[in-house]
Amino acid sequence: MPNRNYVNGVRWENEVKKAFEDAGWFVIRSAGSRGLFDLAVFGNGNFLLIQCKLKRKPTEGEEDAMRDMARFCRAEYAYLVKSEEYAQQFIMNIKKCTEMIKEDLMG
């Protein structure tokens, strides 16, 4: 039986994945990789690398590695730490952010 933190982490990743997909993005989840990023998000000519965290921000070393990998891939990156207030706000604002990106691309 997987540990509770792992199960909750997967649940958070899937919640974020679904929110992006519902907003029209294509998302690949890096299941069980234990790598730098949990999600690769594509849409509207944009490429985002996302790390989903349950309880803490990444360490300085982790953030440096994420920044370097994103730069290498010519992507933007973000880490999302789940707190009830932040999670709800994030999920509700994905569509708004998507619309802003579409407007930027259209001029």
Contacts in CASP RR format, 6 or more apart in sequence:
PFRMAT RR
TARGET T0000
AUTHOR 0000-0000-0000
METHOD contacts of the structure
MODEL  1
MPNRNYVNGVRWENEVKKAFEDAGWFVIRSAGSRGLFDLAVFGNGNFLLI
QCKLKRKPTEGEEDAMRDMARFCRAEYAYLVKSEEYAQQFIMNIKKCTEM
IKEDLMG
5 54 0 8 1.000
8 54 0 8 1.000
9 52 0 8 1.000
9 54 0 8 1.000
9 82 0 8 1.000
10 31 0 8 1.000
12 52 0 8 1.000
12 54 0 8 1.000
12 80 0 8 1.000
12 82 0 8 1.000
12 87 0 8 1.000
13 29 0 8 1.000
13 38 0 8 1.000
13 39 0 8 1.000
13 52 0 8 1.000
14 29 0 8 1.000
15 87 0 8 1.000
15 91 0 8 1.000
16 38 0 8 1.000
16 39 0 8 1.000
16 50 0 8 1.000
16 52 0 8 1.000
16 80 0 8 1.000
16 90 0 8 1.000
16 91 0 8 1.000
17 27 0 8 1.000
17 29 0 8 1.000
17 39 0 8 1.000
19 90 0 8 1.000
19 91 0 8 1.000
19 94 0 8 1.000
20 27 0 8 1.000
20 39 0 8 1.000
20 41 0 8 1.000
20 94 0 8 1.000
21 27 0 8 1.000
22 94 0 8 1.000
22 95 0 8 1.000
23 94 0 8 1.000
23 95 0 8 1.000
23 97 0 8 1.000
23 98 0 8 1.000
24 43 0 8 1.000
24 98 0 8 1.000
25 41 0 8 1.000
25 42 0 8 1.000
25 43 0 8 1.000
25 98 0 8 1.000
26 41 0 8 1.000
26 42 0 8 1.000
26 43 0 8 1.000
27 39 0 8 1.000
27 40 0 8 1.000
27 41 0 8 1.000
27 42 0 8 1.000
28 39 0 8 1.000
28 40 0 8 1.000
28 42 0 8 1.000
29 38 0 8 1.000
29 39 0 8 1.000
30 37 0 8 1.000
30 38 0 8 1.000
30 39 0 8 1.000
30 40 0 8 1.000
36 49 0 8 1.000
36 51 0 8 1.000
36 62 0 8 1.000
36 65 0 8 1.000
36 66 0 8 1.000
36 69 0 8 1.000
37 49 0 8 1.000
37 50 0 8 1.000
37 51 0 8 1.000
37 66 0 8 1.000
37 69 0 8 1.000
37 77 0 8 1.000
38 50 0 8 1.000
38 51 0 8 1.000
38 52 0 8 1.000
39 48 0 8 1.000
39 49 0 8 1.000
39 50 0 8 1.000
39 52 0 8 1.000
40 47 0 8 1.000
40 48 0 8 1.000
40 49 0 8 1.000
40 50 0 8 1.000
40 75 0 8 1.000
41 47 0 8 1.000
41 48 0 8 1.000
41 49 0 8 1.000
41 50 0 8 1.000
42 48 0 8 1.000
44 98 0 8 1.000
44 101 0 8 1.000
44 102 0 8 1.000
44 105 0 8 1.000
45 105 0 8 1.000
46 76 0 8 1.000
46 101 0 8 1.000
47 73 0 8 1.000
47 74 0 8 1.000
47 75 0 8 1.000
47 76 0 8 1.000
48 75 0 8 1.000
48 76 0 8 1.000
48 77 0 8 1.000
48 78 0 8 1.000
49 66 0 8 1.000
49 69 0 8 1.000
49 70 0 8 1.000
49 73 0 8 1.000
49 75 0 8 1.000
49 76 0 8 1.000
49 77 0 8 1.000
49 78 0 8 1.000
50 77 0 8 1.000
50 78 0 8 1.000
50 79 0 8 1.000
50 80 0 8 1.000
51 58 0 8 1.000
51 62 0 8 1.000
51 66 0 8 1.000
51 77 0 8 1.000
51 78 0 8 1.000
51 79 0 8 1.000
51 80 0 8 1.000
52 79 0 8 1.000
52 80 0 8 1.000
52 82 0 8 1.000
53 79 0 8 1.000
53 80 0 8 1.000
53 81 0 8 1.000
53 82 0 8 1.000
54 81 0 8 1.000
54 82 0 8 1.000
55 81 0 8 1.000
55 82 0 8 1.000
56 81 0 8 1.000
57 63 0 8 1.000
57 79 0 8 1.000
57 81 0 8 1.000
58 66 0 8 1.000
58 79 0 8 1.000
63 79 0 8 1.000
66 77 0 8 1.000
66 79 0 8 1.000
67 77 0 8 1.000
69 77 0 8 1.000
70 76 0 8 1.000
70 77 0 8 1.000
80 86 0 8 1.000
80 90 0 8 1.000
END
